[in-house]
């Protein structure tokens, strides 16, 4: 929203972090469309160092005044750092700043991985059709790598709570149901029916307590025309839990982006499961996967409802808070019906 | 739709006024105005049928719930308030039908819920 320009304040902050730099300036600051849980900007930092001109393309990810989800940016930052340099491609994290004195809200700065696409609309425009088979394989392989990773070795158990394997589903369902109870702007009979079914038919305990990205789907990674994935983004909902939660989030029908039965718009479900199982070394039990897919319909609805609540409370009246509520609440209801076999 | 169309249009109007100021910071302009255009498109799409859809749905829900009555106040805000009341009662009826293991009643309710998503479906819907 219009207000005090960010550029000079961001430049002042970077100058603190780069004491060897002189004449540091911020250019080309631009908000990246989408993303209602964080405000994401790209920009170029330019400065002189030892008499030589320097330039770096960077990303600023700042908390908004109110978000559709309340998440801990320290955990997001830690998740990115944990996977940097691994088989799970992520951008390099540079600085985490939780003092709101600098840019009004907490934020972090990361490298920009430039030159690639993230947009599902571009991906499914027809121009990338040749790349989709490889992209599908890489998508499920990388998700399998996340599931295979050891949270202790990654140091993530120091910043994330580890539930017992038989409590993963209960914790997640309780969390998102409480958000619905708090934020629901109107009665949601389909979502409430789904919650009753989930509670009456709990899944088996998790095979392992793994890193769960929490929002792994088409639209949250950078891809190229050859079908390679260059960065997995948007780790703000990362936590430890049942790895099937992640696989099933990508199976939420809203993330098929109108591509019919292709999960995440990429390939059929059997192919996705087989690739994920091979990469993760885990098994996707069909009944458990169904439970988590329906759970993710509830989770999705809680997120869209949260955006409406932020707007209605006046905490954040930006257009991005309205768009998920208007565009996705009914689509999520239809997805829920579909997963329950009622559509 | 929630938030209501008038509340959103009022906010988008203010946003356009702010961005009309040539000294307004430009960093968010493209993203905000792009979303504004998308939201205006959705508002335009739902405008004509909004009242009719709510009246139809409220009638269907009263029929499902065995209630009498008709919408007398045709303002969208009044129709939506009545719709919220009826959908809350539908949740209660659905829960009761499940507890009673009344499959026929559950099927009736699911049928109406399926129709409710058709009424609300946007041309750009993902599902």
Contacts between the chains, C-beta under 8 A, distances in Angstrom:
chain1	res1	chain2	res2	distance
A	1	B	15	7.7
A	1	B	18	7.5
A	1	B	28	6.3
A	1	B	32	7.4
A	2	B	18	4.8
A	2	B	19	6.8
A	2	B	21	7.2
A	2	B	24	4.1
A	2	B	25	5.5
A	2	B	28	7.4
A	3	B	25	6.7
A	4	B	25	7.7
A	5	B	25	4.7
A	5	B	27	7.8
A	6	B	25	7.1
A	6	B	27	6.0
A	7	B	27	7.8
A	29	B	27	4.6
A	30	B	27	5.9
A	30	B	30	7.0
A	31	B	27	5.3
A	31	B	28	4.4
A	31	B	30	7.3
A	31	B	31	4.4
A	31	B	32	7.7
A	32	B	31	7.0
A	33	B	30	7.3
A	33	B	31	4.2
A	33	B	34	5.8
A	33	B	35	7.1
A	34	B	31	7.9
A	41	B	27	6.2
A	185	B	2	4.6
A	185	B	3	7.5
A	186	B	2	5.4
A	186	B	80	7.9
A	186	B	84	5.2
A	186	B	87	7.0
A	187	B	84	5.8
A	187	B	87	4.0
A	187	B	88	4.3
A	187	B	90	7.5
A	187	B	91	5.8
A	188	B	87	7.9
A	189	B	87	5.6
A	189	B	90	4.9
A	189	B	91	4.8
A	189	B	94	6.2
A	189	B	109	7.9
A	189	B	113	5.8
A	190	B	113	5.4
A	190	B	117	7.5
A	192	B	91	5.1
A	192	B	94	7.6
A	192	B	95	7.9
A	193	B	91	7.9
A	193	B	94	5.8
A	193	B	113	7.7
A	196	B	95	6.8
A	196	B	98	6.5
A	253	B	126	7.5
A	253	B	127	5.0
A	254	B	126	4.8
A	254	B	127	5.9
A	255	B	126	8.0
A	256	B	126	7.1
A	256	B	127	7.7
A	257	B	126	6.0
A	258	B	126	5.8
A	308	B	2	5.0
A	308	B	3	5.7
A	311	B	3	5.0
A	311	B	7	7.8
A	311	B	8	7.7
A	311	B	11	7.9
A	312	B	2	7.6
A	312	B	3	5.5
A	312	B	7	7.8
A	317	B	11	5.0
A	318	B	32	6.9
A	319	B	11	7.9
A	319	B	12	6.8
A	319	B	15	7.0
A	319	B	32	5.6
A	319	B	35	3.8
A	319	B	36	5.3
A	319	B	39	5.8
A	320	B	31	7.6
A	320	B	32	7.9
A	320	B	35	5.9
A	322	B	3	6.1
A	322	B	8	5.3
A	322	B	11	7.9
A	322	B	35	7.9
A	322	B	39	5.8
A	323	B	35	5.5
A	323	B	38	6.5
A	323	B	39	6.4
A	325	B	1	7.4
A	325	B	2	6.0
A	325	B	3	6.6
A	326	B	1	5.3
A	326	B	8	7.8
A	326	B	39	6.6
A	326	B	42	5.3
A	326	B	122	7.9
A	327	B	38	7.9
A	327	B	42	7.0
A	327	B	122	6.9
A	327	B	124	6.9
A	327	B	126	7.9
A	328	B	126	7.3
A	329	B	1	7.9
A	329	B	2	7.3
A	330	B	117	5.7
A	330	B	120	4.1
A	330	B	121	6.2
A	330	B	122	7.1
A	330	B	125	6.8
A	331	B	122	7.8
A	331	B	125	5.0
A	331	B	126	4.6
A	331	B	127	4.6
A	332	B	127	7.7
A	333	B	113	7.9
A	333	B	116	7.9
A	333	B	117	5.0
A	333	B	120	7.7
A	334	B	117	4.8
A	334	B	121	7.2
A	334	B	125	7.2
A	334	B	127	4.1
A	335	B	126	7.8
A	335	B	127	4.7
A	337	B	110	7.9
A	337	B	113	7.2
A	337	B	114	6.0
A	337	B	117	6.6
A	338	B	127	6.5
A	342	B	110	5.0
A	342	B	113	7.5
A	342	B	114	6.2
A	343	B	114	6.2
A	343	B	117	7.9
